[in-house]
Amino acid sequence: MGRRARGRPGVILVNQGETRVTESPYSGPGHTSTRAPAPARLVTPRFVLVVTCGLCYFLALAMLTPVLPHYVEDVLGYGELAVGVAVGAFAVGAVALRTYAGRLGDRLGRRLLIVAGALIVAASTVLYGLVHALWWLILMRVFTGFGEAGFFVGAATMITDLSPADRRGEAVSYWSVAVYGGLAFGPALGDALRTQTGNFLLTFVVSAALALVATVLGLFTREVPREQEAVESAHLFHRSAVGPGFVLLLGFMPLAAFGPLIPLYVDQGVKASAGLIFLLYGALILLVRVVGARIPDQLGARRTGLLALALAGTGIGIIAVWATLAGLVTGTIVMALGMSLMYPALLLLALGDIKDSERASVVGTFSSFFDLASGFGAALAGAIAAFAGIRGAFGVVAALCFLGIVLLRATATATTTTATVATASTAPT
């Protein structure tokens, strides 16, 4: 329980996180005082290092968002369907390895995934322009997905390892500053390089260099001591993450369409800069992540998720029906508010009371649905845009987002019913 400190008679020290009870040597025998322990620190140098590593990594990925559509159309000579396939092809590799990456993270450590994942992304990205062919680009994007599978699971899990249990939602919000910081400034950087230099190869090299910086930073991360219990009976997909993950799949469809189609949308009629629209989106994401970091912990994961889905679906819907600059800006703002809350809320819901020894598996399963949304959503949006136009694609993904609300509410109802039945069955008669 406790130990008596040397050189300080009468002072009892207990384990960290428990209330300290001291017998003051200055107030006489029998005098006791209580003092609540200081809250555990969240933002430590180790925490900041992982977030910085993630920021460099997601800058590397996101700066390609407005570049690849133009590369596919202008250099390779293909249309919107090929754009969706090329942009989303990395999800094939990511989904294929994501759950295995979770297992590796639980058994071999998170640091290995961070370093190896970022290095694979750097190596594959620098080769995008080596062969000017669609099949080559798709192949390299699949390899990028392999790296994405490792890095994201390793870094996101290490963030939850470093956070106190009662501040985990806040920790994920701060971590997602790295994710959405990349989504904010990466596209603007990529669009600026493309428009100012017209050199796609330079853009690929800069992206690879940022991923390499993330690799080097990853070498300085350190594992957090955790349970080493083996989970032999675990399935490929962790059950705790499947429900929230499927809701995430539907909720991220607007973003999957927004990324690759907005550069083409503004070229076809709405006079705006795609880079500035991405910058607005990302800046709002960062603002809400920082100012509202504790919202998922305070409001609750499920209610925050419902609010996020409603805002995201409404935002992309506004862009679909209001084809003006004002509509684009308004829709982007509303959508950004929703997307800023969605991932932290649903990941918090998936983690629940998961053991340390299973956390990476949960993150791996949950984030595989993010990959499905990015890949399948981009391909679906591209296919719909090819036949029904870009506004039609935005309308479809808005409907899918609202379907996520129905699913999340149904899950909540089912959980409540199960709990009620369980309570009734164990009550004394």
C-alpha positions as CSV (number, residue, x, y, z in Angstrom):
1,M,0.0,0.0,0.0
2,G,2.6,2.6,1.0
3,R,6.1,3.2,2.3
4,R,7.6,5.5,4.8
5,A,9.9,8.1,3.3
6,R,13.5,8.0,4.5
7,G,14.5,11.1,6.3
8,R,10.9,12.3,6.6
9,P,9.4,10.6,9.7
10,G,5.6,10.6,9.8
11,V,5.1,11.0,6.1
12,I,3.4,8.2,4.3
13,L,3.7,7.9,0.5
14,V,1.3,5.8,-1.5
15,N,1.1,4.7,-5.1
16,Q,0.7,7.4,-7.8
17,G,-2.9,8.3,-8.5
18,E,-4.1,7.6,-4.9
19,T,-4.8,10.3,-2.3
20,R,-1.8,11.2,-0.2
21,V,-2.4,11.0,3.6
22,T,0.3,12.4,5.7
23,E,1.1,12.6,9.4
24,S,2.8,16.0,9.8
25,P,5.9,15.9,12.0
26,Y,5.3,19.5,12.9
27,S,1.7,19.2,14.2
28,G,2.0,16.5,16.7
29,P,1.0,12.9,16.8
30,G,-2.4,12.0,15.3
31,H,-2.6,15.1,13.1
32,T,-3.5,14.0,9.5
33,S,-4.1,16.0,6.4
34,T,-5.3,15.0,2.9
35,R,-4.4,16.4,-0.4
36,A,-5.6,15.4,-3.8
37,P,-2.8,14.3,-6.1
38,A,-1.9,16.6,-9.0
39,P,-3.5,15.4,-12.3
40,A,-1.2,13.3,-14.4
41,R,0.5,15.2,-17.2
42,L,-0.6,14.6,-20.7
43,V,1.5,16.9,-22.9
44,T,5.0,15.6,-22.2
45,P,8.1,15.8,-24.4
46,R,7.5,12.2,-25.4
47,F,3.9,13.0,-26.3
48,V,5.0,16.1,-28.3
49,L,7.6,14.0,-30.2
50,V,5.0,11.5,-31.4
51,V,2.6,14.3,-32.5
52,T,5.5,16.1,-34.4
53,C,6.4,12.8,-36.1
54,G,2.8,12.4,-37.1
55,L,2.6,16.0,-38.4
56,C,5.5,15.4,-40.8
57,Y,4.1,12.1,-41.9
58,F,0.6,13.4,-42.7
59,L,2.0,16.5,-44.4
60,A,3.8,14.0,-46.7
61,L,0.6,12.1,-47.5
62,A,-1.8,15.0,-47.7
63,M,0.3,17.2,-50.0
64,L,-0.4,14.7,-52.7
65,T,-4.2,15.1,-52.4
66,P,-4.5,18.0,-54.9
67,V,-1.6,16.8,-57.0
68,L,-2.5,13.3,-57.9
69,P,-5.8,14.2,-59.7
70,H,-3.9,16.6,-62.0
71,Y,-1.1,14.1,-62.5
72,V,-3.6,11.4,-63.5
73,E,-5.5,13.7,-65.9
74,D,-2.7,16.0,-67.2
75,V,0.3,13.6,-67.4
76,L,-1.3,10.1,-67.7
77,G,-4.3,11.2,-69.7
78,Y,-7.1,9.5,-67.7
79,G,-10.4,10.8,-66.3
80,E,-12.3,11.1,-63.0
81,L,-12.8,7.3,-62.5
82,A,-9.0,6.7,-62.7
83,V,-8.4,9.6,-60.4
84,G,-10.6,8.0,-57.7
85,V,-8.8,4.6,-58.2
86,A,-5.3,6.1,-58.1
87,V,-6.0,8.3,-55.0
88,G,-7.7,5.4,-53.1
89,A,-5.3,2.6,-54.2
90,F,-3.2,3.0,-51.1
91,A,-6.2,1.8,-49.1
92,V,-5.7,-1.7,-50.6
93,G,-2.3,-2.1,-49.0
94,A,-3.4,-0.4,-45.8
95,V,-6.5,-2.6,-45.3
96,A,-4.5,-5.7,-46.2
97,L,-2.0,-5.1,-43.4
98,R,-3.7,-2.9,-40.9
99,T,-5.0,-5.6,-38.5
100,Y,-1.8,-7.5,-38.8
101,A,0.1,-4.3,-37.9
102,G,-2.1,-4.1,-34.8
103,R,-1.0,-7.6,-33.7
104,L,2.7,-6.7,-34.4
105,G,2.3,-3.5,-32.3
106,D,0.9,-5.5,-29.3
107,R,3.7,-8.1,-29.6
108,L,6.8,-6.3,-30.9
109,G,6.1,-2.7,-30.0
110,R,4.7,0.5,-31.4
111,R,8.1,2.1,-32.3
112,L,8.9,-0.6,-34.9
113,L,5.6,0.2,-36.7
114,I,6.3,4.0,-36.7
115,V,9.8,3.7,-38.1
116,A,9.2,1.0,-40.7
117,G,5.9,2.5,-41.8
118,A,7.2,6.0,-42.4
119,L,10.3,4.6,-44.2
120,I,8.1,2.5,-46.6
121,V,6.0,5.6,-47.4
122,A,9.1,7.6,-48.2
123,A,10.5,4.9,-50.5
124,S,7.3,4.3,-52.4
125,T,6.4,8.0,-52.8
126,V,9.7,9.0,-54.3
127,L,9.1,6.4,-57.0
128,Y,5.6,7.6,-58.1
129,G,7.0,9.5,-61.2
130,L,9.6,6.9,-62.1
131,V,7.3,5.3,-64.7
132,H,4.6,7.5,-66.3
133,A,1.9,4.8,-66.3
134,L,-1.4,4.4,-64.3
135,W,-0.6,0.8,-63.4
136,W,2.8,1.9,-61.9
137,L,1.2,4.7,-59.9
138,I,-1.5,2.3,-58.5
139,L,1.2,-0.2,-57.6
140,M,3.3,2.4,-55.7
141,R,0.1,3.7,-54.0
142,V,-0.5,0.1,-52.7
143,F,3.0,0.1,-51.2
144,T,2.4,3.5,-49.6
145,G,-0.7,1.8,-48.1
146,F,1.6,-0.9,-46.5
147,G,3.6,1.9,-44.8
148,E,0.4,3.7,-43.8
149,A,-0.9,0.5,-42.1
150,G,2.2,0.3,-39.8
151,F,2.8,4.0,-39.1
152,F,-0.8,5.0,-38.1
153,V,-1.3,2.0,-35.8
154,G,2.0,2.5,-34.1
155,A,1.7,6.2,-33.6
156,A,-1.9,6.3,-32.6
157,T,-1.5,3.5,-30.1
158,M,1.6,5.0,-28.6
159,I,-0.4,8.2,-28.0
160,T,-3.1,6.3,-26.1
161,D,-0.3,4.5,-24.1
162,L,1.1,7.9,-23.1
163,S,-2.2,9.3,-21.9
164,P,-4.1,8.9,-18.6
165,A,-7.2,6.8,-19.0
166,D,-9.6,9.7,-18.0
167,R,-7.9,12.0,-20.6
168,R,-7.7,9.6,-23.5
169,G,-10.3,11.4,-25.6
170,E,-8.3,14.6,-25.1
171,A,-5.1,12.8,-26.1
172,V,-6.6,11.5,-29.3
173,S,-7.8,15.1,-30.1
174,Y,-4.3,16.4,-29.7
175,W,-2.9,13.6,-31.8
176,S,-5.4,14.3,-34.5
177,V,-3.9,17.8,-34.6
178,A,-1.0,16.1,-36.4
179,V,-3.4,14.2,-38.7
180,Y,-5.5,17.3,-39.6
181,G,-2.5,19.6,-39.5
182,G,-1.2,17.6,-42.4
183,L,-4.6,17.6,-44.1
184,A,-4.7,21.4,-43.6
185,F,-1.2,22.5,-44.8
186,G,-0.2,19.5,-46.9
187,P,-2.6,20.1,-49.8
188,A,-1.8,23.8,-49.8
189,L,1.9,23.0,-50.0
190,G,1.4,20.4,-52.7
191,D,-0.9,22.7,-54.7
192,A,1.6,25.5,-54.5
193,L,4.5,23.3,-55.7
194,R,2.4,22.1,-58.6
195,T,1.2,25.5,-59.7
196,Q,4.4,27.4,-59.2
197,T,6.8,24.8,-60.7
198,G,4.6,22.5,-62.8
199,N,7.0,19.8,-61.7
200,F,5.2,16.7,-60.4
201,L,8.4,14.9,-59.7
202,L,9.6,17.7,-57.3
203,T,6.3,17.3,-55.4
204,F,6.8,13.6,-55.0
205,V,10.4,14.2,-53.8
206,V,9.3,16.8,-51.2
207,S,6.6,14.4,-49.9
208,A,9.1,11.6,-49.6
209,A,11.5,13.9,-47.7
210,L,8.9,14.7,-45.1
211,A,8.1,11.0,-44.6
212,L,11.9,10.5,-44.1
213,V,11.9,13.2,-41.4
214,A,9.1,11.3,-39.7
215,T,11.2,8.1,-39.9
216,V,14.1,9.9,-38.2
217,L,11.9,11.3,-35.4
218,G,10.4,7.9,-35.0
219,L,13.8,6.5,-34.0
220,F,13.8,8.8,-30.9
221,T,10.4,7.5,-29.6
222,R,10.3,5.1,-26.7
223,E,8.0,2.3,-25.8
224,V,5.6,2.7,-22.8
225,P,5.7,-0.1,-20.2
226,R,2.5,-2.1,-20.6
227,E,0.9,-5.5,-20.0
228,Q,2.5,-8.3,-22.0
229,E,-0.4,-10.7,-21.8
230,A,-0.8,-12.7,-25.0
231,V,-4.2,-12.8,-26.7
232,E,-4.2,-16.1,-28.4
233,S,-7.9,-16.3,-29.1
234,A,-8.3,-12.9,-30.7
235,H,-9.9,-12.7,-34.1
236,L,-8.4,-10.9,-37.1
237,F,-10.8,-8.0,-36.4
238,H,-11.2,-7.0,-32.8
239,R,-14.9,-7.1,-32.0
240,S,-14.8,-3.9,-29.9
241,A,-13.8,-1.8,-32.9
242,V,-16.1,-3.3,-35.6
243,G,-19.2,-1.3,-34.8
244,P,-17.6,2.1,-34.2
245,G,-15.3,1.4,-37.2
246,F,-18.2,0.8,-39.6
247,V,-19.8,4.1,-38.4
248,L,-16.4,5.7,-39.1
249,L,-16.4,4.2,-42.6
250,L,-19.8,5.9,-43.4
251,G,-18.9,9.1,-41.6
252,F,-15.6,9.6,-43.4
253,M,-17.1,9.2,-46.9
254,P,-17.6,13.0,-47.2
255,L,-13.9,13.5,-46.6
256,A,-13.0,10.7,-49.0
257,A,-14.9,12.6,-51.8
258,F,-13.9,16.1,-50.7
259,G,-10.1,15.5,-51.0
260,P,-9.8,14.2,-54.6
261,L,-12.9,16.0,-56.1
262,I,-12.6,19.5,-54.8
263,P,-9.6,20.4,-57.1
264,L,-11.7,19.3,-60.1
265,Y,-14.9,20.9,-58.7
266,V,-13.3,24.4,-58.5
267,D,-11.9,24.0,-62.0
268,Q,-15.4,23.2,-63.5
269,G,-17.3,26.3,-62.4
270,V,-16.8,27.5,-58.8
271,K,-14.0,30.1,-59.0
272,A,-11.9,29.3,-55.9
273,S,-8.5,28.1,-55.0
274,A,-8.5,24.4,-54.0
275,G,-5.4,25.0,-51.8
276,L,-7.2,27.8,-49.9
277,I,-10.3,25.7,-49.4
278,F,-8.1,22.9,-48.0
279,L,-6.3,25.5,-45.8
280,L,-9.7,26.7,-44.5
281,Y,-10.8,23.2,-43.8
282,G,-7.6,22.2,-42.0
283,A,-7.4,25.5,-40.0
284,L,-10.9,24.9,-38.6
285,I,-10.0,21.3,-37.8
286,L,-7.0,22.4,-35.8
287,L,-8.9,25.1,-34.0
288,V,-11.6,22.7,-32.8
289,R,-9.1,20.0,-32.0
290,V,-7.2,22.3,-29.7
291,V,-10.0,24.4,-28.2
292,G,-12.5,21.5,-28.0
293,A,-10.0,18.7,-27.1
294,R,-12.0,17.6,-24.1
295,I,-15.4,17.6,-25.8
296,P,-15.4,13.8,-26.4
297,D,-14.5,13.1,-22.7
298,Q,-17.1,15.6,-21.4
299,L,-20.0,15.2,-23.8
300,G,-19.5,11.4,-24.2
301,A,-18.2,9.5,-27.1
302,R,-21.6,8.4,-28.5
303,R,-23.2,11.8,-28.4
304,T,-20.2,13.5,-29.8
305,G,-20.1,11.0,-32.6
306,L,-23.8,11.7,-33.5
307,L,-23.1,15.4,-33.5
308,A,-20.1,14.9,-35.7
309,L,-21.9,12.8,-38.3
310,A,-24.8,15.3,-38.5
311,L,-22.4,18.2,-39.2
312,A,-20.2,16.4,-41.7
313,G,-23.2,15.1,-43.7
314,T,-24.8,18.6,-43.7
315,G,-21.6,20.3,-44.8
316,I,-20.9,18.1,-47.8
317,G,-24.7,18.3,-48.6
318,I,-24.5,22.1,-48.7
319,I,-21.6,21.9,-51.2
320,A,-23.7,19.5,-53.4
321,V,-26.8,21.7,-53.6
322,W,-25.3,25.2,-53.4
323,A,-22.8,25.4,-56.2
324,T,-21.3,28.9,-55.5
325,L,-18.3,30.2,-53.7
326,A,-20.4,31.0,-50.7
327,G,-21.9,27.5,-50.7
328,L,-18.4,25.9,-51.0
329,V,-17.1,28.0,-48.1
330,T,-20.2,27.4,-45.9
331,G,-20.2,23.7,-46.5
332,T,-16.5,23.4,-45.9
333,I,-16.9,25.2,-42.5
334,V,-19.8,23.0,-41.4
335,M,-18.1,19.8,-42.6
336,A,-14.9,20.7,-40.8
337,L,-16.7,21.1,-37.5
338,G,-18.1,17.6,-37.8
339,M,-14.9,15.9,-39.0
340,S,-12.9,17.5,-36.2
341,L,-14.9,15.6,-33.6
342,M,-15.7,12.3,-35.4
343,Y,-12.4,10.4,-35.2
344,P,-11.7,11.1,-31.5
345,A,-15.2,10.3,-30.4
346,L,-15.5,7.0,-32.3
347,L,-12.0,5.8,-31.4
348,L,-12.8,6.6,-27.7
349,L,-16.0,4.5,-28.1
350,A,-14.0,1.6,-29.6
351,L,-11.3,1.6,-26.9
352,G,-13.7,1.5,-24.0
353,D,-12.1,-0.6,-21.2
354,I,-9.6,-2.5,-23.5
355,K,-6.5,-4.0,-21.9
356,D,-3.1,-2.6,-22.8
357,S,-2.2,-5.9,-24.4
358,E,-5.1,-5.5,-27.0
359,R,-5.0,-1.7,-27.6
360,A,-3.0,-1.8,-30.8
361,S,-5.3,-4.5,-32.2
362,V,-8.3,-2.3,-31.5
363,V,-6.6,0.7,-33.1
364,G,-5.6,-1.5,-36.1
365,T,-9.1,-2.8,-36.6
366,F,-10.7,0.7,-36.1
367,S,-8.3,2.5,-38.4
368,S,-8.7,-0.2,-41.2
369,F,-12.2,1.3,-41.6
370,F,-10.6,4.7,-42.1
371,D,-8.6,3.1,-44.9
372,L,-11.7,1.6,-46.4
373,A,-13.4,5.0,-46.4
374,S,-10.3,6.7,-47.9
375,G,-10.0,4.1,-50.7
376,F,-13.5,2.8,-51.3
377,G,-14.9,6.3,-50.7
378,A,-12.5,7.9,-53.2
379,A,-13.2,5.2,-55.8
380,L,-17.0,5.4,-55.2
381,A,-17.0,9.2,-55.5
382,G,-14.9,9.1,-58.7
383,A,-17.3,6.5,-60.2
384,I,-20.4,8.5,-59.3
385,A,-18.8,11.7,-60.5
386,A,-18.1,10.1,-63.9
387,F,-21.8,9.3,-64.4
388,A,-23.7,11.9,-62.3
389,G,-21.2,14.7,-61.9
390,I,-19.2,15.9,-58.9
391,R,-22.3,17.4,-57.2
392,G,-24.0,14.0,-57.5
393,A,-21.1,12.3,-55.8
394,F,-21.2,14.8,-52.9
395,G,-24.9,14.2,-52.5
396,V,-24.4,10.4,-52.3
397,V,-21.7,10.6,-49.7
398,A,-23.8,13.0,-47.6
399,A,-26.6,10.3,-47.6
400,L,-24.1,7.7,-46.5
401,C,-23.0,9.9,-43.6
402,F,-26.6,10.3,-42.4
403,L,-26.9,6.5,-42.6
404,G,-24.0,6.4,-40.1
405,I,-26.3,8.3,-37.6
406,V,-29.0,5.7,-38.0
407,L,-26.4,2.9,-37.4
408,L,-24.9,4.6,-34.3
409,R,-28.3,5.3,-32.8
410,A,-29.3,1.7,-33.4
411,T,-26.1,0.5,-31.8
412,A,-26.8,2.6,-28.7
413,T,-30.4,1.2,-28.5
414,A,-29.2,-2.4,-28.8
415,T,-26.5,-1.8,-26.1
416,T,-29.1,-0.3,-23.7
417,T,-31.5,-3.2,-24.3
418,T,-28.8,-5.8,-23.7
419,A,-27.8,-4.1,-20.5
420,T,-31.4,-3.9,-19.3
421,V,-31.9,-7.6,-20.0
422,A,-28.7,-8.5,-18.2
423,T,-29.7,-6.5,-15.2
424,A,-33.1,-8.0,-15.0
425,S,-31.8,-11.6,-15.3
426,T,-29.4,-11.1,-12.4
427,A,-31.8,-9.2,-10.1
428,P,-33.0,-11.1,-7.0
429,T,-36.6,-12.5,-7.2
